[in-house]
């Protein structure tokens, strides 16, 4: 059994993993989501907007196939339903409840998402999420989840008969935007193990999250930030 990279790309990736299991398709959440990256590092202000943007405006600032290069195609979004998820081995995360584990513990109604796949295979998949709210709400809402996640470098998620072994490792984030988070997310299920990089950048009232194959995240992050600020 192999899970494609995009099953863990979004900030609601934990729910997606549990609910898609061995599916070969990708899923993106229709709900606001909670990040699973390391604690933020603050730098000087690079404010992109003085007020939160609408979902429609955010959708115009997503990367597209031309930004990624030849061979990439956009994958259709499918709504995710949320079943009960049990967190094992992470009291801090379990204390927040299953809504935190499944990415529904935050309330960022202004959002836009896109996932892309490369013709060469599932290891070349990448996903982008944009959220907009006040800078304070973005930071505080995310910070609560980050604190819980970074308290537990390894833990398990259980939904029905699916058990997912999770691991997180903080990685250095580039000096972009106002706050940065980055991690390598390791997941193991059904004898298969995969690593996905997630990097989140808050620039003013916009939160940019790019996830996928580590090399692709590094290659396209600056473009994603520029598009979020300027488009």
ZALUM-403554 format. One line per field, with one value per residue (C-alpha): residue in three letters; x, y, z. Coordinates in steps of 0.25 Angstrom, whole numbers, padded with zeros to 4 digits. Layout:
ZALUM-403554
res <- c(ALA, ...)
east <- c(X, ...)
north <- c(Y, ...)
up <- c(Z, ...)
END
This chain:
ZALUM-403554
res <- c(UNK, UNK, UNK, UNK, UNK, UNK, UNK, UNK, UNK, UNK, UNK, UNK, UNK, UNK, UNK, UNK, UNK, UNK, UNK, UNK, UNK, UNK, UNK, UNK, UNK, UNK, UNK, UNK, UNK, UNK, UNK, UNK, UNK, UNK, UNK, UNK, UNK, UNK, UNK, UNK, UNK, UNK, UNK, UNK, UNK, UNK, UNK, UNK, UNK, UNK, UNK, UNK, UNK, UNK, UNK, UNK, UNK, UNK, UNK, UNK, UNK, UNK, UNK, UNK, UNK, UNK, UNK, UNK, UNK, UNK, UNK, UNK, UNK, UNK, UNK, UNK, UNK, UNK, UNK, UNK, UNK, UNK, UNK, UNK, UNK, UNK, UNK, UNK, UNK, UNK, UNK, UNK, UNK, UNK, UNK, UNK, UNK, UNK, UNK, UNK, UNK, UNK, UNK, UNK, UNK, UNK, UNK, UNK, UNK, UNK, UNK, UNK, UNK, UNK, UNK, UNK, UNK, UNK, UNK, UNK, UNK, UNK, UNK, UNK, UNK, UNK, UNK, UNK, UNK, UNK, UNK, UNK, UNK, UNK, UNK, UNK, UNK, UNK, UNK, UNK, UNK, UNK, UNK, UNK, UNK, UNK, UNK, UNK, UNK, UNK, UNK, UNK, UNK, UNK, UNK, UNK, UNK, UNK, UNK, UNK, UNK, UNK, UNK, UNK, UNK, UNK, UNK, UNK, UNK, UNK, UNK, UNK, UNK, UNK, UNK, UNK, UNK, UNK, UNK, UNK, UNK, UNK, UNK, UNK, UNK, UNK, UNK, UNK, UNK, UNK, UNK, UNK, UNK, UNK, UNK, UNK, UNK, UNK, UNK, UNK, UNK, UNK, UNK, UNK, UNK, UNK, UNK, UNK, UNK, UNK, UNK, UNK, UNK, UNK, UNK, UNK, UNK, UNK, UNK, UNK, UNK, UNK, UNK, UNK, UNK, UNK, UNK, UNK, UNK, UNK, UNK)
east <- c(0000, 0005, 0000, 0002, 0009, -0003, -0011, -0002, 0000, -0011, -0011, -0023, -0014, -0016, -0030, -0028, -0018, -0028, -0040, -0033, -0025, -0020, -0027, -0018, -0026, -0023, -0032, -0032, -0040, -0052, -0050, -0041, -0029, -0018, -0003, 0007, 0020, 0030, 0029, 0030, 0042, 0039, 0046, 0043, 0030, 0027, 0012, 0004, -0009, -0015, -0028, -0032, -0035, -0047, -0046, -0048, -0037, -0028, -0031, -0025, -0012, -0010, 0001, -0003, 0002, 0011, 0018, 0022, 0026, 0023, 0017, 0009, -0006, -0016, -0024, -0039, -0042, -0051, -0058, -0053, -0063, -0057, -0059, -0054, -0039, -0032, -0018, -0009, 0004, 0002, -0005, -0004, -0010, -0021, -0025, -0029, -0038, -0040, -0044, -0029, -0024, -0033, -0030, -0044, -0039, -0036, -0046, -0041, -0052, -0045, -0036, -0032, -0025, -0019, -0012, -0003, 0002, 0014, 0013, 0026, 0019, 0013, 0026, 0026, 0013, 0011, 0000, -0002, -0012, -0015, -0022, -0026, -0030, -0024, -0009, -0012, -0023, -0014, -0002, -0010, -0019, -0007, 0002, -0007, -0007, 0008, 0011, 0004, 0010, 0024, 0022, 0021, 0031, 0025, 0010, -0001, -0014, -0025, -0038, -0045, -0035, -0025, -0013, -0003, 0010, 0014, 0027, 0031, 0045, 0047, 0054, 0060, 0050, 0055, 0055, 0042, 0030, 0027, 0027, 0032, 0029, 0035, 0036, 0038, 0026, 0028, 0016, 0016, 0004, 0003, 0017, 0020, 0028, 0028, 0033, 0027, 0032, 0022, 0026, 0017, 0019, 0011, 0012, 0003, -0011, -0008, -0003, 0004, 0006, 0014, 0015, 0020, 0033, 0044, 0052, 0039, 0035, 0048, 0048, 0034, 0033, 0038, 0029, 0017, 0020, 0022, 0009, 0001, 0007, 0005, -0006)
north <- c(0000, 0014, 0027, 0038, 0051, 0059, 0051, 0058, 0072, 0081, 0086, 0077, 0066, 0057, 0056, 0053, 0042, 0035, 0037, 0033, 0021, 0014, 0023, 0027, 0040, 0053, 0060, 0074, 0079, 0088, 0092, 0102, 0094, 0094, 0093, 0082, 0090, 0095, 0107, 0120, 0130, 0145, 0155, 0169, 0172, 0170, 0173, 0168, 0174, 0183, 0175, 0161, 0157, 0149, 0135, 0139, 0149, 0138, 0129, 0139, 0138, 0123, 0117, 0111, 0101, 0112, 0115, 0101, 0097, 0087, 0074, 0079, 0078, 0083, 0073, 0074, 0077, 0068, 0071, 0064, 0058, 0057, 0044, 0042, 0041, 0037, 0043, 0033, 0037, 0052, 0057, 0071, 0069, 0059, 0070, 0079, 0068, 0061, 0075, 0079, 0066, 0066, 0081, 0086, 0093, 0107, 0116, 0123, 0124, 0132, 0121, 0116, 0103, 0096, 0083, 0079, 0066, 0063, 0054, 0047, 0041, 0043, 0047, 0060, 0065, 0079, 0086, 0101, 0107, 0121, 0127, 0141, 0147, 0158, 0155, 0153, 0142, 0135, 0135, 0131, 0121, 0114, 0115, 0107, 0095, 0097, 0096, 0083, 0077, 0081, 0075, 0061, 0058, 0044, 0039, 0031, 0035, 0024, 0024, 0011, 0000, 0010, 0013, 0024, 0026, 0041, 0048, 0062, 0069, 0084, 0089, 0103, 0112, 0123, 0138, 0141, 0149, 0152, 0138, 0125, 0110, 0098, 0083, 0070, 0061, 0046, 0036, 0021, 0013, -0001, -0003, 0009, 0021, 0035, 0049, 0062, 0076, 0087, 0101, 0112, 0127, 0138, 0151, 0161, 0156, 0144, 0131, 0123, 0108, 0100, 0085, 0073, 0067, 0075, 0079, 0084, 0092, 0099, 0102, 0108, 0115, 0129, 0129, 0125, 0137, 0146, 0142, 0143, 0157, 0163, 0156)
up <- c(0000, -0004, 0000, -0010, -0005, -0006, 0004, 0015, 0008, 0014, 0028, 0030, 0025, 0038, 0035, 0020, 0024, 0033, 0024, 0010, 0015, 0003, -0007, -0019, -0020, -0013, -0004, 0001, 0012, 0011, 0026, 0032, 0036, 0047, 0043, 0047, 0047, 0056, 0065, 0057, 0056, 0055, 0046, 0042, 0036, 0021, 0021, 0009, 0013, 0024, 0024, 0022, 0008, 0003, -0002, -0016, -0015, -0009, -0020, -0030, -0022, -0023, -0031, -0045, -0054, -0062, -0049, -0046, -0060, -0071, -0067, -0055, -0055, -0044, -0037, -0034, -0020, -0012, 0001, 0013, 0023, 0037, 0045, 0060, 0061, 0074, 0077, 0084, 0090, 0090, 0102, 0098, 0085, 0090, 0100, 0089, 0084, 0071, 0064, 0066, 0060, 0048, 0045, 0048, 0061, 0055, 0049, 0036, 0027, 0017, 0009, -0004, -0008, -0019, -0021, -0033, -0038, -0048, -0059, -0054, -0042, -0028, -0022, -0030, -0024, -0017, -0010, -0006, 0004, 0006, 0018, 0022, 0035, 0045, 0048, 0062, 0059, 0049, 0059, 0072, 0065, 0059, 0071, 0080, 0070, 0068, 0083, 0084, 0071, 0075, 0089, 0082, 0072, 0070, 0072, 0066, 0060, 0060, 0052, 0051, 0048, 0042, 0050, 0045, 0052, 0051, 0053, 0052, 0051, 0051, 0039, 0036, 0030, 0020, 0024, 0017, 0022, 0036, 0043, 0038, 0041, 0035, 0038, 0032, 0034, 0034, 0033, 0033, 0030, 0024, 0024, 0016, 0020, 0014, 0017, 0013, 0016, 0020, 0021, 0025, 0024, 0030, 0022, 0028, 0028, 0018, 0023, 0011, 0013, 0003, 0005, -0003, -0008, 0000, -0012, -0019, -0006, -0006, -0021, -0021, -0007, -0011, -0024, -0015, -0005, -0017, -0023, -0010, -0008, -0022, -0030)
END
